[in-house]
Structures are given as C-alpha cells and as structure tokens.
C-alpha cells in the first residue's frame, strides 16, 4: 500500500469513522498493529475501515491511539 493511498476513506464522514473506531479494543502496546471494522455508510453501502495502532511519546510514557488509514467497499 502506498502512503498516499487511503482508498475511499475521504468519502466517509469523520463522525462515522470515529463511531466505528470506538468499537476497537483499547489502544495499547500489546494490540496488533492493524485492526478493521465494517460499517454501513449511506450512499456507499458496506465499508471496511482499517485502523493503525500508533503511539505518541510523552515525557515519561507513551500515548497509544488508533488512526484510520484506509477504507474499501466490503
């Protein structure tokens, strides 16, 4: 996958992406690097959104979070 390629992700409203992401397990170092969620998107139908586990270093710890990186028709 090319870094510029995010499939149909730009066509999905951010609220739908956030709602789907809220169903993922808590972000933590022991999770798999990628996770997917399937949702129904008005006008598109079934969509699979892939999330990537990322970290943001802090002074004495790390903050783990999921970010949507790619979407395709399911």
Helices and strands as residue ranges (DSSP letters): G 9-11, H 14-21, E 34-41, E 45-57, E 62-73
